Amino acid sequence: MPPAFQPIFKLSTKSMKKKLTLIVVMLLTGCAFAFAQTTVSGTVKDDQGGTLPGVTVTVKGTTNAVSTDVNGKYSISAPGNGTLVFSFIGFNTQEQPINNQSTINVSLVAANKQLNEVVVIGYGTQKKSDLTSAISTVSVKDVANRPIVSPEEALIGKAPGVQVTVPSGQPGADLSIRVRGVGSPNGGEPLYVVDGVLTNDIKTLDPNSIESISILKDASAAGIYGAAGSTNGVVMITTKQGTKGKAKIDANFYTGTQQISKKIPVLNNQQWLALQTEIGGGTAPDLPSYYNLGATNNNWQDIIYHSAMQTSANVGVSGGSETGTYYFGLGYLNQDGIIEGSNFDRYSAKFSVSQKANSWLTFGGNINFNRTNSRTVPQNASAAHGGTILAALVTPEYIPVQMPANAPNPGVYGTSNLYSGENPVSDIYNNTNNTIGNNLLGDAYAEINLPFGIKYRSQLNLTNENSNYQLFIDPYKSLVGLSEPNGYADQNYSETTRWAWDNTLTYDKTFGLSKLNVVVGTSALDEKIFLSDQNGKGFGSSDITTLNAATASKNVNSSNYEWSTNSYFGRATYSYNDKYLLTATLRADGTSRVGVNNRWGTFPAVSAGWKVSNEDFMKNVNWIQDLKIRASWGRTGNLPPYSYLYPSYTQLSPVGYPYNTSNAANGYALTSQIGNPYLKWESANSSNVGFDAGFLDRRIVVSADYYYKKVTNMIFTQTLTGTTGSKTIASNLPGNDINKGFEFSIDGSIVREKDITWDMNLNMSFNSNVFTGLSAPQPSAQVSLGGSGAGFNVETIQNGYSLGTFYGYKALGVDPATGNELFSANETTLGSALPKFTYGIAENLRYKAFSLSLLFDGVYGNKIYDATRQETDRLNGATNESTAILSRWEKPGDITSVPSAIGNGSVNNTSNNFLNSNPTSYYIESGSFFRLRSASLGYNFDPNLLKQIGVERLRVFVTGQNLFMITKYKGYTPDVNSFGNGTNNKSVNAGDGAPTILSLGVDDGTYPAARVYTIGVNVTF
């Protein structure tokens, strides 16, 4: 062997054998020591010191596992150098090295469920801990325990930056949602997305069919929907889906009663007579003998308001296997109104299915359908003394329900000889206002797993809403019916059908410390609207109420509308080392609803996040957890209102050009609209900065955001000069609508013991709205006085002030010498209908099997124009008035805030007429309130006992809603907005003056809210 390859040491064969034997013995001894089993025992508690039964204790790397007993104790055999793993639902998993110990006690820390929660976002989902934009999630677990009629109601008081108002207490009435103020003068409602389907509203849904709700508030979150209306935010709803396993049945039922929470005191006959004598300058009104002030004392509020039942029942069945799941639900709701004759019925059905055909194909779909039947009563009709609500206040108590035999029209519903107007019973029973609606929302989808980790999803969506409204006024039971002449009938039918086709590709990949998710897609949408209206007069009787029985003034009108959009979008989400987050979104929309020269709009957005708590320098910081800082910027859009589906085109009608007594030629003339081919999208640039953090081992979780949103190219309907025939045009006004504000939410686990828990949420939102850059003020909010009173505008849109700013003369008080109300010389701003801040407080308490849930909400700083008081405190005319006018000025020297009646001095006549024909602060009141929205007390039966009868869960509860309210408002309720729930997203009255949001905070005789008491049961089989 060459020297270079000779061994350095030479070992004999004998010595080598000895050394190998020694090594083997040492290894075997070590293995025996390592695998020596020992018994480890101990107790597992939570971070509050309570014992935890049912915790799984596993020897790491093996299948050897035990569970803690009812006292949290365990005992397990394990190697002395092994590791025990402690795991329990709702707590962070913990590992403990054994190190030859025989006793190991452990305290598990409750997991932060919020951060691990999966949140639904546009065209996908994301862990809450990875969000870089402003998104709020709302728990809907209490929906089955409260008398909630609409999905919007589940949001009240639950999320910062989200205000839900109740424009009317009428059964089945739509609620209004505002996300971070009013994003556009054309509408304040958000865009709704249900299971990926864009829809105008969510009245299709039974609230009990909802699984989760996410609210996308900033442009980074909402920008994926571009110009579909996301300027006002996006409400994303996921309905219940099937679950793997054996069939499970959930059933919920409640029934209860509703009552009016407040009545407005009015004058009795003697007080009314004294007022009328004063108005008449000392002369009592001339009342025919068939009126009897002494014997007829009809308290109209007591007559029309009553206790009303509300009942709901729904059942859902879910189940499935490893390859497919299903869910089927049925629901029923019957809500009688607190006003006689009003009612709302809803029958609903929900079906979902998902099936995995093979390793690369999954398909499924959702169907939500309901049928509604409602009967309404007239409201918000000031020109006719307010419909039913105001008629109950202004009809004098001496008016009979029906005229006596010696009256000129015996048997008709009672009226006054001093003024025109129906009594409230006539408004209810002389009119039939019935509406039948059918609402369908559905989708079908297929998902294909492609190579390279790409997923393709194709989803076809369909919504269909139709409504059939029928009105009939009896020809002989009222003076109104006689004057039509002989009755009146109207039938209005509308149908909106929308289909959409969405196609997306999703790429999700992890590269070392980097995670990337990319979504690209297209969306095509088309909507068709059909409207039809027929009416007629002259009915021989009330036996046949359909239009074939009409003999006079028959009219038939119908119209069709259609619009479409085509969109391309993409989003990329990047995460590095679970510390640094970045999201970028881009969407391009083209639509027929803007000018032909501005078809396309591009809407980018970007956001970033920094998980500060995951940095190395934060490892020893124990007082704060999960600190994340977020920032975003983006642009969103807004479609023009439905009243301008064809803004580029001038509307013409065929006419004949007259010459002498005949037409010289046929031609066309302007009807209403002049086209504007340059009409642009409304566009909003938004920025947001926020943070999320946990404190005290996540016992307190805080989220806060500051935002700034500026809307440009605002679309307004302008009336042109008289040379055009005073026609209108849709145009983009110069100027900006700016919303900026601060919002926060605090979730606290105040008490966390074995038998007692107390969780609390506080959320608060501060918002400021202001207009800048307008070339001229824009009047809004038309209000009319009863009878033949002329209308006038009570609000203005002008630079430096918010939408909903009241504008008029400031009332300076009553002159003690003359009794005249004094006014400022010039008009001025009188406050805003938009609140300075809103808030909600939710508390959930549990003691053993009992639970108590409380929900408070409130607003502060908003004003209301109480047009109801303009009817009831007017101090002139022959109608009845409220008892507030009993403190009116009557003689020189009286100190009061109520002026004298119109007949008490000629000077006061001028002052009184001014008060009732101009907007003044006299009728503007504070709209602030603090309310206990709901309180629910429940009891959960012992599941061990229930299993013996085949029941998994049983809960009984009692609930009260609107139990109390603290407010200075003099009307029925300040949570009201007669006309301010319009939106560009709703096709109601499409093409014919769709509702706008230009009349905020006006109470014009609105159906009051009810106090509700219910008892119910939740059961799972």
VENQUI-V688964 format. One record per residue. N is the residue number from 1. RES is the residue in one small letter. SS is DSSP state (H for helix, E for strand, - for the rest). PHI is phi as a letter, one per 30 degrees, with the letter a starting at -180 (999 if undefined). Layout:
BEGIN
n:res:ss:phi
N:RES:SS:PHI
N:RES:SS:PHI
END
This chain:
BEGIN
n:res:ss:phi
1:m:-:999
2:p:-:d
3:p:H:e
4:a:H:d
5:f:H:c
6:q:-:d
7:p:-:d
8:i:-:d
9:f:-:c
10:k:-:c
11:l:-:c
12:s:-:d
13:t:H:d
14:k:H:d
15:s:H:d
16:m:H:d
17:k:H:d
18:k:H:d
19:k:H:d
20:l:H:d
21:t:H:d
22:l:H:d
23:i:H:d
24:v:H:d
25:v:H:d
26:m:H:d
27:l:H:d
28:l:H:d
29:t:H:d
30:g:H:d
31:c:H:d
32:a:H:d
33:f:H:d
34:a:H:d
35:f:-:c
36:a:-:d
37:q:E:d
38:t:E:b
39:t:E:c
40:v:E:c
41:s:E:b
42:g:E:l
43:t:E:b
44:v:E:c
45:k:E:b
46:d:E:d
47:d:-:d
48:q:-:c
49:g:-:j
50:g:-:d
51:t:E:d
52:l:-:c
53:p:-:d
54:g:-:i
55:v:-:d
56:t:E:d
57:v:E:c
58:t:E:b
59:v:E:d
60:k:-:e
61:g:-:i
62:t:-:b
63:t:-:c
64:n:-:d
65:a:E:a
66:v:E:b
67:s:E:b
68:t:-:d
69:d:-:d
70:v:-:d
71:n:-:c
72:g:-:i
73:k:E:c
74:y:E:b
75:s:E:a
76:i:E:b
77:s:E:d
78:a:E:a
79:p:E:d
80:g:-:d
81:n:-:c
82:g:-:d
83:t:E:b
84:l:E:c
85:v:E:c
86:f:E:c
87:s:E:b
88:f:-:a
89:i:-:e
90:g:-:j
91:f:E:b
92:n:-:d
93:t:-:d
94:q:E:b
95:e:E:c
96:q:E:b
97:p:E:d
98:i:-:d
99:n:-:h
100:n:-:i
101:q:-:d
102:s:-:c
103:t:E:b
104:i:-:b
105:n:-:c
106:v:E:b
107:s:E:c
108:l:E:c
109:v:-:c
110:a:E:e
111:a:-:d
112:n:-:d
113:k:H:d
114:q:H:d
115:l:H:d
116:n:H:d
117:e:-:d
118:v:E:c
119:v:E:c
120:v:E:d
121:i:E:b
122:g:-:d
123:y:-:h
124:g:E:l
125:t:E:b
126:q:E:a
127:k:E:d
128:k:H:d
129:s:H:d
130:d:H:c
131:l:-:d
132:t:-:c
133:s:-:c
134:a:-:d
135:i:E:b
136:s:E:c
137:t:E:c
138:v:E:c
139:s:-:d
140:v:-:c
141:k:-:d
142:d:-:c
143:v:H:e
144:a:H:d
145:n:H:c
146:r:-:b
147:p:-:d
148:i:-:c
149:v:-:c
150:s:-:b
151:p:H:d
152:e:H:e
153:e:H:d
154:a:H:d
155:l:H:c
156:i:-:d
157:g:-:i
158:k:-:c
159:a:-:b
160:p:-:d
161:g:-:i
162:v:E:b
163:q:E:c
164:v:E:c
165:t:E:c
166:v:-:c
167:p:-:e
168:s:-:a
169:g:-:d
170:q:-:e
171:p:-:e
172:g:-:i
173:a:-:d
174:d:-:d
175:l:-:c
176:s:E:c
177:i:E:c
178:r:E:b
179:v:E:c
180:r:-:h
181:g:-:i
182:v:-:c
183:g:-:d
184:s:-:a
185:p:-:d
186:n:-:d
187:g:-:l
188:g:-:c
189:e:-:d
190:p:-:d
191:l:E:d
192:y:E:c
193:v:E:b
194:v:E:c
195:d:-:h
196:g:-:i
197:v:E:c
198:l:E:d
199:t:E:b
200:n:-:d
201:d:-:a
202:i:-:b
203:k:-:d
204:t:-:d
205:l:-:c
206:d:-:d
207:p:H:e
208:n:H:d
209:s:H:c
210:i:E:d
211:e:E:c
212:s:E:a
213:i:E:b
214:s:E:b
215:i:E:c
216:l:E:d
217:k:-:c
218:d:-:c
219:a:H:d
220:s:H:d
221:a:H:d
222:a:H:d
223:g:H:d
224:i:H:d
225:y:H:c
226:g:-:h
227:a:-:c
228:a:-:d
229:g:-:j
230:s:H:d
231:t:H:e
232:n:H:c
233:g:-:i
234:v:E:b
235:v:E:c
236:m:E:c
237:i:E:b
238:t:E:c
239:t:E:d
240:k:-:d
241:q:-:c
242:g:-:d
243:t:-:b
244:k:-:d
245:g:E:j
246:k:E:d
247:a:E:d
248:k:E:b
249:i:E:c
250:d:E:c
251:a:E:b
252:n:E:b
253:f:E:b
254:y:E:b
255:t:E:b
256:g:E:a
257:t:E:b
258:q:E:b
259:q:E:b
260:i:E:d
261:s:-:d
262:k:-:a
263:k:-:b
264:i:-:c
265:p:-:d
266:v:E:b
267:l:-:d
268:n:-:d
269:n:H:d
270:q:H:d
271:q:H:d
272:w:H:d
273:l:H:d
274:a:H:d
275:l:H:d
276:q:H:d
277:t:H:d
278:e:H:d
279:i:H:d
280:g:-:d
281:g:-:i
282:g:-:j
283:t:-:c
284:a:-:d
285:p:-:d
286:d:-:d
287:l:-:c
288:p:-:d
289:s:-:d
290:y:-:d
291:y:-:c
292:n:-:b
293:l:-:d
294:g:-:d
295:a:-:c
296:t:-:c
297:n:-:b
298:n:-:d
299:n:-:d
300:w:H:d
301:q:H:d
302:d:H:d
303:i:H:d
304:i:H:c
305:y:E:c
306:h:-:a
307:s:-:d
308:a:E:b
309:m:E:d
310:q:E:b
311:t:E:b
312:s:E:b
313:a:E:b
314:n:E:a
315:v:E:b
316:g:E:b
317:v:E:b
318:s:E:b
319:g:E:l
320:g:E:l
321:s:-:b
322:e:-:d
323:t:-:c
324:g:E:a
325:t:E:b
326:y:E:b
327:y:E:b
328:f:E:b
329:g:E:b
330:l:E:b
331:g:E:b
332:y:E:b
333:l:E:b
334:n:E:b
335:q:E:b
336:d:E:d
337:g:-:d
338:i:-:d
339:i:E:c
340:e:-:e
341:g:-:j
342:s:-:c
343:n:E:a
344:f:E:b
345:d:E:c
346:r:E:b
347:y:E:c
348:s:E:b
349:a:E:b
350:k:E:b
351:f:E:b
352:s:E:b
353:v:E:b
354:s:E:b
355:q:E:b
356:k:E:c
357:a:-:d
358:n:-:a
359:s:-:d
360:w:-:b
361:l:E:b
362:t:E:b
363:f:E:b
364:g:E:l
365:g:E:a
366:n:E:b
367:i:E:b
368:n:E:b
369:f:E:b
370:n:E:b
371:r:E:b
372:t:E:b
373:n:E:b
374:s:E:b
375:r:E:b
376:t:-:c
377:v:-:c
378:p:-:d
379:q:-:a
380:n:-:h
381:a:-:b
382:s:H:e
383:a:H:d
384:a:H:c
385:h:-:h
386:g:-:i
387:g:H:i
388:t:H:d
389:i:H:d
390:l:H:d
391:a:H:d
392:a:H:d
393:l:H:c
394:v:H:c
395:t:-:d
396:p:-:e
397:e:-:d
398:y:-:d
399:i:-:d
400:p:-:d
401:v:-:d
402:q:E:b
403:m:-:d
404:p:-:d
405:a:-:d
406:n:-:d
407:a:-:d
408:p:-:e
409:n:-:b
410:p:-:d
411:g:-:j
412:v:-:d
413:y:E:d
414:g:-:d
415:t:-:b
416:s:-:c
417:n:-:d
418:l:-:c
419:y:-:a
420:s:-:c
421:g:-:l
422:e:-:d
423:n:-:d
424:p:H:d
425:v:H:d
426:s:H:d
427:d:H:e
428:i:H:d
429:y:H:c
430:n:-:d
431:n:E:c
432:t:E:c
433:n:E:c
434:n:E:c
435:t:E:b
436:i:E:c
437:g:E:b
438:n:E:b
439:n:E:b
440:l:E:b
441:l:E:b
442:g:E:a
443:d:E:a
444:a:E:b
445:y:E:b
446:a:E:b
447:e:E:b
448:i:E:b
449:n:E:d
450:l:E:c
451:p:H:d
452:f:H:i
453:g:H:i
454:i:E:c
455:k:E:c
456:y:E:c
457:r:E:b
458:s:E:b
459:q:E:b
460:l:E:c
461:n:E:c
462:l:E:b
463:t:E:b
464:n:E:b
465:e:E:b
466:n:E:b
467:s:E:b
468:n:E:b
469:y:E:c
470:q:E:b
471:l:E:b
472:f:E:b
473:i:E:c
474:d:-:e
475:p:-:d
476:y:-:b
477:k:-:c
478:s:-:b
479:l:H:d
480:v:H:d
481:g:H:d
482:l:H:d
483:s:H:d
484:e:-:d
485:p:-:c
486:n:-:h
487:g:-:i
488:y:E:a
489:a:E:b
490:d:E:b
491:q:E:b
492:n:E:b
493:y:E:b
494:s:E:b
495:e:E:b
496:t:E:b
497:t:E:b
498:r:E:b
499:w:E:b
500:a:E:b
501:w:E:b
502:d:E:c
503:n:E:b
504:t:E:b
505:l:E:c
506:t:E:b
507:y:E:b
508:d:E:b
509:k:E:b
510:t:E:c
511:f:E:b
512:g:-:i
513:l:-:d
514:s:E:c
515:k:E:b
516:l:E:b
517:n:E:b
518:v:E:b
519:v:E:b
520:v:E:b
521:g:E:a
522:t:E:b
523:s:E:b
524:a:E:b
525:l:E:b
526:d:E:b
527:e:E:b
528:k:E:c
529:i:E:b
530:f:E:b
531:l:E:b
532:s:E:b
533:d:E:b
534:q:E:b
535:n:E:b
536:g:E:a
537:k:E:b
538:g:-:i
539:f:-:c
540:g:-:d
541:s:-:a
542:s:-:c
543:d:-:d
544:i:-:c
545:t:-:c
546:t:-:d
547:l:H:d
548:n:H:d
549:a:H:c
550:a:-:d
551:t:-:c
552:a:E:b
553:s:E:h
554:k:E:d
555:n:E:b
556:v:E:b
557:n:E:b
558:s:E:a
559:s:E:a
560:n:E:b
561:y:E:b
562:e:E:a
563:w:E:b
564:s:E:a
565:t:E:b
566:n:E:b
567:s:E:b
568:y:E:b
569:f:E:b
570:g:E:a
571:r:E:b
572:a:E:b
573:t:E:b
574:y:E:b
575:s:E:b
576:y:E:b
577:n:-:h
578:d:-:h
579:k:-:b
580:y:E:c
581:l:E:b
582:l:E:b
583:t:E:b
584:a:E:b
585:t:E:b
586:l:E:b
587:r:E:b
588:a:E:b
589:d:E:b
590:g:E:b
591:t:E:b
592:s:-:d
593:r:-:d
594:v:-:c
595:g:-:d
596:v:-:d
597:n:-:c
598:n:-:b
599:r:-:d
600:w:E:c
601:g:E:b
602:t:E:c
603:f:E:b
604:p:E:c
605:a:E:a
606:v:E:b
607:s:E:b
608:a:E:b
609:g:E:b
610:w:E:b
611:k:E:d
612:v:H:d
613:s:H:d
614:n:H:d
615:e:-:d
616:d:H:d
617:f:H:d
618:m:H:c
619:k:-:d
620:n:-:c
621:v:-:c
622:n:-:c
623:w:-:d
624:i:E:b
625:q:E:b
626:d:E:h
627:l:E:d
628:k:E:b
629:i:E:c
630:r:E:b
631:a:E:a
632:s:E:a
633:w:E:b
634:g:E:a
635:r:E:b
636:t:E:b
637:g:E:b
638:n:E:b
639:l:-:d
640:p:-:d
641:p:-:d
642:y:H:d
643:s:H:d
644:y:H:b
645:l:-:d
646:y:-:b
647:p:-:d
648:s:-:d
649:y:-:c
650:t:-:d
651:q:-:d
652:l:E:b
653:s:E:b
654:p:E:d
655:v:E:b
656:g:E:c
657:y:E:d
658:p:E:d
659:y:E:b
660:n:-:h
661:t:-:c
662:s:E:b
663:n:E:d
664:a:E:d
665:a:E:a
666:n:E:c
667:g:E:a
668:y:E:b
669:a:E:b
670:l:E:d
671:t:-:c
672:s:-:b
673:q:E:c
674:i:-:c
675:g:-:d
676:n:-:b
677:p:-:d
678:y:-:c
679:l:-:d
680:k:-:c
681:w:-:d
682:e:E:d
683:s:E:b
684:a:E:b
685:n:E:c
686:s:E:b
687:s:E:b
688:n:E:b
689:v:E:b
690:g:E:a
691:f:E:b
692:d:E:b
693:a:E:a
694:g:E:c
695:f:E:b
696:l:-:h
697:d:-:h
698:r:-:i
699:r:-:d
700:i:E:b
701:v:E:b
702:v:E:b
703:s:E:b
704:a:E:b
705:d:E:b
706:y:E:c
707:y:E:b
708:y:E:b
709:k:E:b
710:k:E:b
711:v:E:c
712:t:E:c
713:n:-:h
714:m:E:d
715:i:E:c
716:f:E:b
717:t:E:c
718:q:E:c
719:t:E:c
720:l:-:d
721:t:-:d
722:g:H:d
723:t:H:d
724:t:H:c
725:g:-:i
726:s:-:h
727:k:-:d
728:t:E:c
729:i:E:b
730:a:E:d
731:s:E:b
732:n:E:c
733:l:E:d
734:p:-:d
735:g:-:j
736:n:E:b
737:d:E:c
738:i:E:c
739:n:E:c
740:k:E:b
741:g:E:a
742:f:E:b
743:e:E:b
744:f:E:a
745:s:E:b
746:i:E:b
747:d:E:c
748:g:E:b
749:s:E:c
750:i:E:d
751:v:E:b
752:r:E:b
753:e:-:c
754:k:-:d
755:d:-:c
756:i:E:b
757:t:E:b
758:w:E:b
759:d:E:c
760:m:E:b
761:n:E:b
762:l:E:b
763:n:E:b
764:m:E:b
765:s:E:b
766:f:E:c
767:n:E:b
768:s:E:b
769:n:E:c
770:v:E:a
771:f:E:c
772:t:E:b
773:g:-:i
774:l:-:d
775:s:-:d
776:a:-:a
777:p:-:d
778:q:E:b
779:p:E:d
780:s:E:a
781:a:E:i
782:q:E:d
783:v:E:b
784:s:E:c
785:l:-:d
786:g:-:e
787:g:-:i
788:s:-:c
789:g:-:e
790:a:-:d
791:g:E:d
792:f:E:a
793:n:E:d
794:v:E:c
795:e:E:b
796:t:E:b
797:i:E:c
798:q:-:a
799:n:-:e
800:g:-:i
801:y:-:b
802:s:-:c
803:l:-:d
804:g:-:i
805:t:E:d
806:f:E:d
807:y:E:b
808:g:E:l
809:y:E:c
810:k:-:d
811:a:E:d
812:l:E:c
813:g:E:j
814:v:E:c
815:d:-:d
816:p:-:d
817:a:-:d
818:t:-:c
819:g:-:i
820:n:-:d
821:e:E:d
822:l:E:c
823:f:E:b
824:s:-:d
825:a:-:d
826:n:-:b
827:e:-:d
828:t:E:a
829:t:E:d
830:l:E:b
831:g:E:j
832:s:E:b
833:a:-:d
834:l:-:d
835:p:-:d
836:k:-:d
837:f:E:a
838:t:E:b
839:y:E:a
840:g:E:b
841:i:E:b
842:a:E:c
843:e:E:b
844:n:E:b
845:l:E:c
846:r:E:b
847:y:E:b
848:k:-:h
849:a:-:c
850:f:E:c
851:s:E:b
852:l:E:b
853:s:E:c
854:l:E:b
855:l:E:b
856:f:E:c
857:d:E:b
858:g:E:a
859:v:E:b
860:y:E:b
861:g:-:j
862:n:-:c
863:k:E:c
864:i:E:b
865:y:E:d
866:d:E:d
867:a:H:d
868:t:H:d
869:r:H:d
870:q:H:d
871:e:H:c
872:t:H:c
873:d:-:b
874:r:-:d
875:l:-:i
876:n:-:a
877:g:-:i
878:a:-:c
879:t:-:d
880:n:-:d
881:e:-:b
882:s:E:d
883:t:H:d
884:a:H:d
885:i:H:d
886:l:H:d
887:s:H:c
888:r:E:d
889:w:-:d
890:e:-:b
891:k:-:a
892:p:-:e
893:g:-:j
894:d:-:d
895:i:-:c
896:t:-:a
897:s:-:c
898:v:E:c
899:p:-:d
900:s:-:d
901:a:-:d
902:i:-:d
903:g:-:d
904:n:-:d
905:g:-:j
906:s:H:d
907:v:H:d
908:n:H:d
909:n:H:e
910:t:H:d
911:s:H:d
912:n:H:d
913:n:H:d
914:f:H:d
915:l:H:d
916:n:-:c
917:s:-:b
918:n:-:b
919:p:-:d
920:t:E:b
921:s:H:d
922:y:H:e
923:y:H:c
924:i:E:c
925:e:E:b
926:s:E:d
927:g:-:c
928:s:-:d
929:f:E:a
930:f:E:b
931:r:E:b
932:l:E:d
933:r:E:d
934:s:E:a
935:a:E:b
936:s:E:b
937:l:E:c
938:g:E:b
939:y:E:b
940:n:E:c
941:f:-:d
942:d:-:d
943:p:H:d
944:n:H:d
945:l:H:d
946:l:H:d
947:k:H:e
948:q:H:d
949:i:H:c
950:g:-:i
951:v:-:c
952:e:-:d
953:r:E:a
954:l:E:b
955:r:E:b
956:v:E:c
957:f:E:a
958:v:E:b
959:t:E:b
960:g:E:b
961:q:E:b
962:n:E:h
963:l:E:d
964:f:E:a
965:m:E:b
966:i:E:c
967:t:E:a
968:k:-:c
969:y:-:d
970:k:-:d
971:g:-:d
972:y:-:d
973:t:-:a
974:p:-:d
975:d:-:d
976:v:-:b
977:n:-:a
978:s:-:e
979:f:-:b
980:g:-:c
981:n:-:c
982:g:-:d
983:t:-:a
984:n:-:d
985:n:-:d
986:k:-:c
987:s:-:c
988:v:-:e
989:n:-:h
990:a:-:e
991:g:-:i
992:d:-:b
993:g:-:i
994:a:-:e
995:p:-:e
996:t:-:c
997:i:-:c
998:l:-:d
999:s:-:b
1000:l:-:d
1001:g:-:i
1002:v:E:c
1003:d:E:c
1004:d:-:c
1005:g:-:j
1006:t:-:c
1007:y:-:e
1008:p:-:d
1009:a:-:d
1010:a:E:c
1011:r:E:c
1012:v:E:b
1013:y:E:b
1014:t:E:b
1015:i:E:b
1016:g:E:a
1017:v:E:b
1018:n:E:c
1019:v:E:b
1020:t:E:b
1021:f:-:c
END
